[in-house]
């Protein structure tokens, strides 16, 4: 079996893209936990619903950037091949 440099680069790019997509797990779990805690907080204090919701959405937007960066890196690794 003869593996050329191009094949090795393509294989490593595919493995790297798969690892980069795993970065989406953390934000998903974090956002679910945040939404659950926000729902519990609204249940305890319905009068503060707008404050709780706006704070939760801001926190989720910040947390989602990590997942989007991972997706961007995966797309770049799969479709942009500068060394090939």
KELUM-89335 format. One record per residue: residue number from 1; residue in three letters; x, z, y of N, C-alpha, C in turn. Coordinates in nm, 4 decimals, padded with zeros to 6 digits. Example, Ala and Ser with C-alpha at 12.3 -4.5 7.8 and 13.67 -1.06 7.14 Angstrom:
<sites>
SITE   seq   type        nc1        nc3        nc2       cac1       cac3       cac2        cc1        cc3        cc2
SITE     1    ALA    01.3190    00.7800   -00.5690    01.2300    00.7800   -00.4500    01.3200    00.7800   -00.3300
SITE     2    SER    01.2850    00.7080   -00.2250    01.3670    00.7140   -00.1060    01.2900    00.7870    00.0030
</sites>
This chain:
<sites>
SITE   seq   type        nc1        nc3        nc2       cac1       cac3       cac2        cc1        cc3        cc2
SITE     1    UNK    00.0845    00.0000   -00.1171    00.0000    00.0000    00.0000    00.0893    00.0000    00.1237
SITE     2    UNK    00.0673   -00.0968    00.2075    00.1488   -00.1133    00.3274    00.0627   -00.0840    00.4501
SITE     3    UNK    00.0948    00.0222    00.5202    00.0198    00.0595    00.6398    00.1034    00.0217    00.7609
SITE     4    UNK    00.0453   -00.0634    00.8448    00.1180   -00.1051    00.9648    00.0914   -00.0058    01.0782
SITE     5    UNK    00.1654   -00.0224    01.1860    00.1485    00.0663    01.3006    00.0104    00.0549    01.3618
SITE     6    UNK   -00.0457   -00.0659    01.3619   -00.1792   -00.0869    01.4172   -00.2839   -00.0126    01.3357
SITE     7    UNK   -00.2735   -00.0194    01.2044   -00.3690    00.0511    01.1184   -00.3602    00.2014    01.1388
SITE     8    UNK   -00.2411    00.2519    01.1536   -00.2225    00.3952    01.1760   -00.2838    00.4384    01.3092
SITE     9    UNK   -00.2662    00.3578    01.4118   -00.3236    00.3904    01.5424   -00.4760    00.3892    01.5356
SITE    10    UNK   -00.5337    00.2909    01.4691   -00.6798    00.2847    01.4552   -00.7334    00.4041    01.3768
SITE    11    UNK   -00.6646    00.4418    01.2703   -00.7086    00.5559    01.1905   -00.7007    00.6857    01.2710
SITE    12    UNK   -00.5926    00.7034    01.3430   -00.5774    00.8247    01.4246   -00.6788    00.8281    01.5380
SITE    13    UNK   -00.7121    00.7118    01.5940   -00.8144    00.7061    01.6983   -00.9498    00.7476    01.6430
SITE    14    UNK   -00.9824    00.7030    01.5222   -01.1105    00.7391    01.4615   -01.1160    00.8892    01.4311
SITE    15    UNK   -01.0074    00.9441    01.3795   -01.0025    01.0879    01.3515   -01.0120    01.1671    01.4815
SITE    16    UNK   -00.9416    01.1242    01.5844   -00.9472    01.1916    01.7133   -01.0853    01.1854    01.7751
SITE    17    UNK   -01.1540    01.0726    01.7603   -01.2902    01.0606    01.8130   -01.3849    01.1564    01.7408
SITE    18    UNK   -01.3689    01.1685    01.6107   -01.4516    01.2632    01.5363   -01.4276    01.4069    01.5792
SITE    19    UNK   -01.3018    01.4407    01.6024   -01.2708    01.5766    01.6486   -01.3222    01.6003    01.7900
SITE    20    UNK   -01.3196    01.4978    01.8739   -01.3673    01.5129    02.0111   -01.5181    01.5343    02.0154
SITE    21    UNK   -01.5913    01.4728    01.9237   -01.7363    01.4890    01.9214   -01.7741    01.6306    01.8785
SITE    22    UNK   -01.6874    01.6954    01.8030   -01.7137    01.8338    01.7623   -01.7234    01.9246    01.8850
SITE    23    UNK   -01.6662    01.8811    01.9963   -01.6740    01.9598    02.1197   -01.8185    01.9771    02.1678
SITE    24    UNK   -01.9109    01.8982    02.1168   -02.0518    01.9113    02.1553   -02.1226    02.0273    02.0883
SITE    25    UNK   -02.0626    02.0879    01.9875   -02.1275    02.1995    01.9175   -02.1337    02.3232    02.0052
SITE    26    UNK   -02.0242    02.3542    02.0730   -02.0188    02.4747    02.1572   -02.1232    02.4770    02.2672
SITE    27    UNK   -02.1335    02.3712    02.3476   -02.2361    02.3713    02.4510   -02.3779    02.3780    02.3954
SITE    28    UNK   -02.3999    02.3151    02.2816   -02.5339    02.3205    02.2220   -02.5732    02.4617    02.1829
SITE    29    UNK   -02.4810    02.5323    02.1203   -02.5081    02.6712    02.0820   -02.5242    02.7589    02.2060
SITE    30    UNK   -02.4359    02.7403    02.3036   -02.4421    02.8202    02.4255   -02.5703    02.7978    02.5039
SITE    31    UNK   -02.6143    02.6744    02.5116   -02.7370    02.6456    02.5840   -02.8591    02.7027    02.5127
SITE    32    UNK   -02.8573    02.6993    02.3811   -02.9678    02.7599    02.3063   -02.9753    02.9099    02.3273
SITE    33    UNK   -02.8605    02.9749    02.3259   -02.8573    03.1192    02.3497   -02.9042    03.1504    02.4914
SITE    34    UNK   -02.8574    03.0720    02.5896   -02.8967    03.0950    02.7289   -03.0464    03.0765    02.7477
SITE    35    UNK   -03.1038    02.9743    02.6858   -03.2473    02.9510    02.6978   -03.3266    03.0644    02.6328
SITE    36    UNK   -03.2780    03.1133    02.5208   -03.3455    03.2252    02.4550   -03.3437    03.3514    02.5392
SITE    37    UNK   -03.2293    03.3814    02.5984   -03.2186    03.4999    02.6835   -03.3019    03.4830    02.8107
SITE    38    UNK   -03.3069    03.3607    02.8636   -03.3886    03.3370    02.9830   -03.5368    03.3535    02.9507
SITE    39    UNK   -03.5795    03.3061    02.8347   -03.7198    03.3232    02.7956   -03.7535    03.4710    02.7786
SITE    40    UNK   -03.6613    03.5470    02.7223   -03.6838    03.6910    02.7081   -03.6886    03.7593    02.8445
SITE    41    UNK   -03.6035    03.7150    02.9368   -03.6026    03.7746    03.0711   -03.7316    03.7436    03.1455
SITE    42    UNK   -03.7828    03.6223    03.1304   -03.9101    03.5878    03.1944   -04.0236    03.6675    03.1317
SITE    43    UNK   -04.0158    03.6924    03.0040   -04.1172    03.7746    02.9377   -04.1174    03.9179    02.9893
SITE    44    UNK   -04.0000    03.9702    03.0213   -03.9917    04.1059    03.0756   -04.0310    04.1124    03.2219
SITE    45    UNK   -03.9988    04.0076    03.2988   -04.0244    04.0083    03.4430   -04.0765    03.8709    03.4857
SITE    46    UNK   -04.2071    03.8453    03.4689   -04.2618    03.7135    03.5024   -04.2497    03.6779    03.6511
SITE    47    UNK   -04.2368    03.7743    03.7369   -04.2266    03.7475    03.8797   -04.0962    03.6799    03.9186
SITE    48    UNK   -03.9945    03.6953    03.8378   -03.8626    03.6370    03.8682   -03.8391    03.5060    03.7935
SITE    49    UNK   -03.9483    03.4409    03.7542   -03.9352    03.3204    03.6727   -03.8541    03.2113    03.7433
SITE    50    UNK   -03.8788    03.1866    03.8707   -03.8089    03.0770    03.9390   -03.6588    03.1061    03.9529
SITE    51    UNK   -03.6239    03.2306    03.9826   -03.4823    03.2668    03.9933   -03.4114    03.2553    03.8590
SITE    52    UNK   -03.4768    03.3035    03.7558   -03.4169    03.2989    03.6220   -03.4002    03.1544    03.5755
SITE    53    UNK   -03.5029    03.0732    03.5990   -03.4973    02.9340    03.5553   -03.3889    02.8560    03.6291
SITE    54    UNK   -03.3785    02.8755    03.7602   -03.2767    02.8007    03.8350   -03.1357    02.8432    03.7952
SITE    55    UNK   -03.1150    02.9720    03.7732   -02.9839    03.0196    03.7303   -02.9497    02.9676    03.5910
SITE    56    UNK   -03.0488    02.9670    03.5017   -03.0258    02.9183    03.3664   -02.9913    02.7695    03.3672
SITE    57    UNK   -03.0642    02.6908    03.4444   -03.0384    02.5474    03.4481   -02.9021    02.5157    03.5087
SITE    58    UNK   -02.8607    02.5901    03.6087   -02.7280    02.5708    03.6662   -02.6196    02.6023    03.5634
SITE    59    UNK   -02.6365    02.7119    03.4917   -02.5397    02.7484    03.3880   -02.5351    02.6469    03.2760
SITE    60    UNK   -02.6497    02.5931    03.2372   -02.6517    02.4930    03.1312   -02.5889    02.3624    03.1762
SITE    61    UNK   -02.6056    02.3267    03.3017   -02.5428    02.2041    03.3527   -02.3908    02.2170    03.3512
SITE    62    UNK   -02.3407    02.3341    03.3866   -02.1961    02.3561    03.3844   -02.1441    02.3545    03.2411
SITE    63    UNK   -02.2189    02.4150    03.1491   -02.1755    02.4199    03.0099   -02.1790    02.2817    02.9442
SITE    64    UNK   -02.2705    02.1964    02.9870   -02.2854    02.0654    02.9258   -02.1676    01.9733    02.9581
SITE    65    UNK   -02.0955    02.0006    03.0651   -01.9846    01.9128    03.1013   -01.8782    01.9084    02.9916
SITE    66    UNK   -01.8606    02.0184    02.9203   -01.7632    02.0193    02.8109   -01.8024    01.9200    02.7023
SITE    67    UNK   -01.9283    01.9192    02.6651   -01.9758    01.8251    02.5650   -01.9661    01.6810    02.6118
SITE    68    UNK   -01.9941    01.6578    02.7394   -01.9845    01.5215    02.7923   -01.8403    01.4737    02.7973
SITE    69    UNK   -01.7485    01.5633    02.8298   -01.6066    01.5246    02.8280   -01.5620    01.4888    02.6859
SITE    70    UNK   -01.6081    01.5647    02.5880   -01.5757    01.5328    02.4493   -01.6308    01.3976    02.4076
SITE    71    UNK   -01.7538    01.3679    02.4496   -01.8140    01.2383    02.4191   -01.7378    01.1253    02.4881
SITE    72    UNK   -01.6977    01.1475    02.6123   -01.6203    01.0468    02.6854   -01.4871    01.0183    02.6162
SITE    73    UNK   -01.4197    01.1219    02.5722   -01.2927    01.1040    02.5028   -01.3137    01.0274    02.3720
SITE    74    UNK   -01.4216    01.0599    02.3002   -01.4496    00.9897    02.1749   -01.4763    00.8421    02.1995
SITE    75    UNK   -01.5541    00.8102    02.3012   -01.5839    00.6707    02.3318   -01.4567    00.5964    02.3722
SITE    76    UNK   -01.3734    00.6611    02.4529   -01.2481    00.5975    02.4923   -01.1580    00.5719    02.3713
SITE    77    UNK   -01.1519    00.6687    02.2798   -01.0671    00.6503    02.1618   -01.1181    00.5399    02.0712
SITE    78    UNK   -01.2493    00.5225    02.0640   -01.3043    00.4212    01.9743   -01.2998    00.2805    02.0330
SITE    79    UNK   -01.3249    00.2694    02.1622   -01.3428    00.1344    02.2180   -01.2290    00.0866    02.3074
SITE    80    UNK   -01.1425    00.1762    02.3525   -01.0288    00.1353    02.4347   -00.9042    00.1580    02.3519
SITE    81    UNK   -00.8359    00.0517    02.3188   -00.7184    00.0606    02.2340   -00.5975    00.0080    02.3109
SITE    82    UNK   -00.5336    00.0934    02.3904   -00.4235    00.0434    02.4744   -00.2978    00.0094    02.3957
SITE    83    UNK   -00.2789    00.0668    02.2782   -00.1551    00.0443    02.2028   -00.1662   -00.0690    02.1036
SITE    84    UNK   -00.2845   -00.1256    02.0891   -00.3047   -00.2315    01.9889   -00.2768   -00.3659    02.0503
</sites>
